[in-house]
């Protein structure tokens, strides 16, 4: 079986950058959500919170994939 360690490292590095982007997007949505809540647009804020929960769940999956790739 060929050694794919370089490919695994490159893939893990790319996923790590995507994960950082995901964290930044979540932080931005959180700031907007806070503003929406403070300015009487609670229903929109609730939708944003639900979407942040999806981002968090997906971030956990990406983190797990990165960990597995780095262990190969």
SULHU-V327264 format. One record per residue. N is the residue number from 0. RES is the residue in one small letter. PHI is phi in whole degrees, -180 to 180 (* if undefined). PSI is psi as a letter, one per 40 degrees, with the letter a starting at -180 (none if undefined). Layout:
# SULHU-V327264
N_RES_PHI_PSI, N_RES_PHI_PSI
This chain:
# SULHU-V327264
0_x_*_h, 1_x_-68_i, 2_x_-83_h, 3_x_-107_f, 4_x_-61_d, 5_x_-65_d, 6_x_-66_d, 7_x_-64_d, 8_x_-64_d, 9_x_-63_d, 10_x_-66_d, 11_x_-63_d, 12_x_-63_d, 13_x_-65_d, 14_x_-64_d, 15_x_-63_d, 16_x_-64_d, 17_x_-63_d, 18_x_-65_d, 19_x_-60_d, 20_x_-62_d, 21_x_-63_d, 22_x_-63_d, 23_x_-66_d, 24_x_-62_d, 25_x_-62_d, 26_x_-64_d, 27_x_-66_d, 28_x_-63_d, 29_x_-62_d, 30_x_-64_d, 31_x_-65_d, 32_x_-61_d, 33_x_-62_d, 34_x_-63_d, 35_x_-60_d, 36_x_-62_d, 37_x_-73_e, 38_x_-114_f, 39_x_77_f, 40_x_-116_f, 41_x_-63_d, 42_x_-67_d, 43_x_-68_d, 44_x_-62_d, 45_x_-62_d, 46_x_-65_d, 47_x_-64_d, 48_x_-63_d, 49_x_-61_d, 50_x_-69_d, 51_x_-66_d, 52_x_-63_d, 53_x_-65_d, 54_x_-59_d, 55_x_-63_d, 56_x_-63_d, 57_x_-68_d, 58_x_-62_d, 59_x_-63_d, 60_x_-64_d, 61_x_-65_d, 62_x_-61_d, 63_x_-62_d, 64_x_-65_d, 65_x_-61_d, 66_x_-61_d, 67_x_-62_d, 68_x_-64_d, 69_x_-71_d, 70_x_-86_e, 71_x_-76_none
